[in-house]
Amino acid sequence: MKKVVTGSPAKAEEWGQEIHQLMAELYPICRSITGDGVRTSLRILQNHIPLEIREVPTGTPVFDWRVPKEWNINAAYVRDPHGKKVIDFEESNLRVLSYSIPVRSRMSLSDLKPHLFTDPEHPDCIPYRTSYYKETWGFCLKHREFLELADGEYEVVIESSLEQGNLTYGEYFIKGKTDNEVLISTHICHPSLANDNLSGVGLATFLAKRLRAESLKYSYRFLFTPGTIGSITWLSLNEARLSKVKHGLVLACVGDPGKMNYKKSRQDSAEIDRAGHADDARDIVL
């Protein structure tokens, strides 16, 4: 075990501001489990760390899954009977059900409602919904907005594509004194969601920047992958090196004021567990 020296409070404040600036830059980008939003985000991370961007073609078998079609979106909106845009992707990329197929139609409110998603328990919030593996379409809106929709004919447009392409992820390896690895992963697929998971992306990026300046016992591998299918894809393509991975952490939802939580090992006695139990959160495995 080795303690990371975090420096002065002023330096910590500076790092915090830099992480926040990175998150603010990434926040407007529409990301999903595939597509140009992921590529754009990973290229931004390359401004901070020498990230390798990897692409895996649609249809590639990854264990008992297959890499899905690539999804991209340009615009989407719903106009009410008076021609007013009551839902608009340009206002928030959370407005569209992620992986929605293209739509251009006019329909009644009763036909539109099955494709509208709200959170009645939080009537002033836009929920985040996806349909990665079932081809459909939809919009997300505040429940208060949903209740205000009037009967009549609505214009519905989603300019999206679902085509042969690639799953994209980023990987950065820092060589330590041994070939044994600590694997640090974070999911990069969510769009404008600050805590889940731009906080994890920001922390992983700046942790990698910090560790590359250290003399490390372990080697460190950082993965920026789409959730679930990205992890499955990386594991499927890297089975030969898995024996070198001695510890692993997934960074997610690290921006809230709660205490640090982690998933302990089965025996609760590994070095990563001792780091997790440390009174000083700056004690980590190096």
C-alpha positions in Angstrom: 0.0 0.0 0.0 1.1 3.5 -0.7 -0.5 6.8 0.1 -1.2 9.3 -2.7 -0.2 12.8 -1.6 -3.0 15.0 -2.7 -1.2 18.3 -2.2 -2.5 21.5 -0.8 -6.2 22.4 -0.5 -5.6 25.0 -3.3 -4.3 22.3 -5.6 -7.3 20.0 -4.8 -9.6 22.9 -5.6 -7.8 23.4 -8.9 -8.3 19.7 -9.8 -11.9 19.9 -8.8 -12.5 22.9 -11.1 -10.7 21.1 -14.0 -12.9 18.0 -13.5 -16.0 20.3 -13.4 -14.9 22.0 -16.6 -14.5 18.6 -18.4 -17.9 17.5 -17.2 -19.4 20.8 -18.5 -17.8 20.3 -21.9 -19.2 16.7 -22.1 -22.6 17.5 -20.7 -24.4 18.7 -23.9 -23.3 15.8 -26.0 -25.9 13.1 -26.8 -24.3 9.8 -26.0 -25.7 6.3 -26.1 -24.1 2.8 -26.2 -22.9 3.5 -29.8 -22.6 6.4 -32.1 -20.9 9.7 -32.8 -21.6 11.1 -29.4 -19.4 8.5 -27.8 -16.6 9.2 -30.3 -16.8 12.9 -29.8 -16.6 12.4 -26.0 -13.6 10.1 -26.2 -11.8 12.6 -28.5 -12.3 15.3 -25.8 -10.8 12.9 -23.2 -7.8 12.6 -25.5 -7.0 16.2 -24.7 -6.2 15.0 -21.1 -4.9 11.5 -21.5 -3.4 9.5 -24.4 -6.6 7.4 -24.8 -6.7 4.7 -27.4 -10.1 4.7 -29.2 -11.2 1.2 -30.3 -14.1 0.2 -32.6 -15.9 -3.1 -32.7 -18.1 -3.8 -35.8 -21.9 -4.4 -35.5 -22.7 -8.1 -35.3 -19.4 -9.1 -33.7 -20.1 -12.0 -31.3 -19.1 -11.1 -27.7 -19.8 -14.2 -25.6 -23.6 -14.8 -26.1 -24.3 -11.2 -27.1 -23.7 -9.4 -30.4 -22.5 -5.9 -30.9 -25.7 -3.9 -31.8 -26.4 -1.6 -34.7 -25.0 1.9 -34.4 -27.4 4.7 -33.4 -27.2 8.4 -34.2 -29.7 11.2 -34.1 -29.9 14.6 -35.6 -33.2 16.1 -34.5 -36.5 15.2 -32.9 -39.6 17.0 -31.9 -43.4 16.9 -31.3 -45.7 19.7 -32.4 -49.1 20.2 -30.9 -52.3 20.8 -32.8 -51.4 24.6 -32.9 -48.0 23.9 -34.4 -46.1 24.6 -31.2 -43.1 22.4 -30.3 -44.1 20.8 -27.0 -41.1 18.4 -27.0 -37.8 19.3 -28.6 -34.6 17.3 -28.7 -32.6 20.5 -29.1 -33.8 21.7 -25.7 -32.6 18.5 -24.0 -31.1 15.3 -25.4 -33.0 13.5 -22.6 -36.2 14.2 -24.5 -35.8 11.3 -26.9 -36.0 7.6 -25.9 -32.4 6.5 -26.6 -32.1 4.2 -29.7 -35.5 5.5 -31.1 -36.0 4.4 -34.7 -36.8 7.1 -37.3 -40.4 8.5 -37.3 -42.2 11.1 -39.4 -45.9 11.0 -38.8 -49.1 12.8 -37.7 -51.2 11.1 -35.1 -53.8 11.6 -32.4 -52.8 12.2 -28.8 -54.2 8.8 -27.9 -51.9 7.2 -30.4 -49.0 9.3 -29.2 -49.4 8.6 -25.5 -48.0 5.0 -25.5 -44.7 6.5 -26.7 -44.5 9.2 -24.0 -42.5 8.5 -20.8 -42.8 10.5 -17.6 -42.0 10.2 -13.9 -45.1 11.0 -11.9 -43.2 11.0 -8.6 -41.0 13.8 -9.9 -43.4 15.8 -12.1 -40.8 18.6 -12.9 -38.1 16.2 -14.1 -37.4 14.7 -17.5 -36.8 10.9 -17.1 -34.0 9.1 -18.9 -35.3 6.1 -20.9 -33.7 3.7 -23.4 -34.7 0.9 -25.8 -31.4 -0.5 -26.9 -32.5 -4.0 -27.9 -36.1 -3.5 -29.0 -36.7 -1.3 -32.0 -39.3 1.3 -31.1 -39.5 5.0 -30.5 -40.5 7.5 -27.9 -40.2 10.8 -26.1 -39.5 11.8 -22.5 -41.2 14.8 -20.8 -42.0 16.2 -17.5 -45.2 14.7 -16.1 -46.6 18.2 -15.6 -46.1 18.8 -19.3 -47.8 15.5 -20.1 -50.9 16.5 -18.2 -51.1 19.8 -20.2 -51.2 18.1 -23.6 -54.5 18.8 -25.4 -56.5 16.5 -27.6 -55.9 16.8 -31.4 -53.4 15.8 -34.1 -49.7 16.0 -33.3 -46.7 16.1 -35.7 -44.0 13.6 -34.6 -40.5 13.7 -36.1 -37.4 11.7 -35.1 -34.5 12.0 -37.5 -32.3 9.1 -36.4 -30.4 6.2 -37.9 -29.9 2.6 -36.8 -27.4 1.0 -39.1 -24.4 -1.2 -39.4 -21.5 0.5 -37.7 -19.4 0.1 -34.6 -19.3 0.0 -30.8 -16.7 2.5 -29.6 -14.8 2.5 -26.4 -11.6 4.1 -24.9 -8.7 2.4 -23.2 -5.6 3.8 -21.5 -2.9 1.6 -20.0 -0.2 2.8 -17.5 2.7 0.4 -17.0 3.7 -0.2 -13.4 6.6 -2.2 -11.9 4.6 -5.5 -12.4 2.3 -6.8 -15.1 -0.4 -7.3 -12.5 -3.2 -4.8 -13.2 -5.8 -2.7 -11.5 -8.7 -2.3 -13.9 -10.7 1.0 -13.5 -13.8 1.2 -15.6 -16.5 3.8 -16.1 -19.5 4.0 -18.4 -19.6 6.7 -21.0 -23.0 6.0 -22.6 -25.3 8.3 -20.7 -26.1 11.7 -22.2 -26.7 14.8 -20.1 -26.6 13.1 -16.7 -24.1 14.8 -14.4 -23.8 12.3 -11.5 -24.6 9.2 -13.6 -22.1 9.2 -15.1 -20.1 12.3 -16.0 -18.8 12.3 -12.5 -17.3 8.9 -13.0 -15.8 9.9 -16.4 -14.3 13.0 -15.0 -12.8 11.3 -12.0 -11.4 8.4 -14.1 -9.8 10.9 -16.5 -8.1 12.9 -13.8 -7.1 9.9 -11.7 -5.4 8.6 -14.8 -3.6 11.9 -15.3 -2.5 11.8 -11.6 -1.3 8.2 -11.7 0.8 8.6 -14.8 3.1 10.8 -12.7 3.5 8.2 -10.0 6.0 5.3 -9.6 3.5 2.5 -9.5 3.6 -1.1 -8.2 0.7 -2.2 -10.3 -0.1 -1.4 -13.9 -3.4 0.4 -14.4 -5.9 0.0 -17.2 -8.6 2.6 -17.6 -11.7 1.7 -19.7 -14.3 4.2 -20.9 -17.1 1.9 -22.2 -20.8 1.9 -22.9 -22.7 0.3 -20.1 -23.1 -3.5 -20.0 -22.5 -4.3 -23.7 -19.2 -2.3 -23.6 -17.9 -4.3 -20.6 -19.0 -7.6 -22.2 -17.3 -6.6 -25.4 -14.0 -5.8 -23.7 -14.1 -8.9 -21.6 -14.8 -11.1 -24.7 -11.9 -9.6 -26.7 -9.4 -9.7 -23.8 -9.9 -13.1 -22.1 -6.2 -13.9 -22.5 -5.2 -11.0 -20.2 -7.8 -11.4 -17.5 -5.5 -13.4 -15.3 -3.3 -10.3 -14.9 -6.2 -8.3 -13.4 -5.8 -8.4 -9.7 -8.2 -5.7 -8.6 -11.0 -3.7 -10.3 -13.2 -0.7 -9.6 -16.2 0.7 -11.5 -16.5 4.5 -11.0 -20.1 5.6 -11.1 -22.3 8.2 -9.3 -19.3 9.6 -7.4 -20.5 13.2 -7.5 -23.0 13.2 -4.8 -22.3 14.2 -1.1 -22.6 10.7 0.2 -19.8 8.5 1.6 -17.6 6.4 -0.7 -19.1 3.0 -1.4 -17.6 0.1 -3.3 -18.3 -3.6 -4.0 -16.1 -5.6 -1.8 -14.4 -8.9 -2.8 -16.0 -12.2 -1.8 -13.4 -12.7 1.0 -13.3 -9.0 2.0 -9.6 -9.4 2.5 -7.9 -8.3 -0.7 -5.7 -5.2 -0.9 -8.6 -3.4 -2.6 -10.8 -4.1 0.4 -8.1 -2.7 2.8 -8.1 0.4 0.7 -11.9 0.6 0.8 -11.9 0.2 4.6 -9.1 2.8 5.1 -10.1 5.7 7.4 -8.3 8.0 5.0 -9.8 7.8 1.5 -6.5 8.9 0.0 -5.1 5.4 0.8 -5.3 3.4 -2.4 -3.5 0.5 -4.0 -0.5 1.6 -6.0 
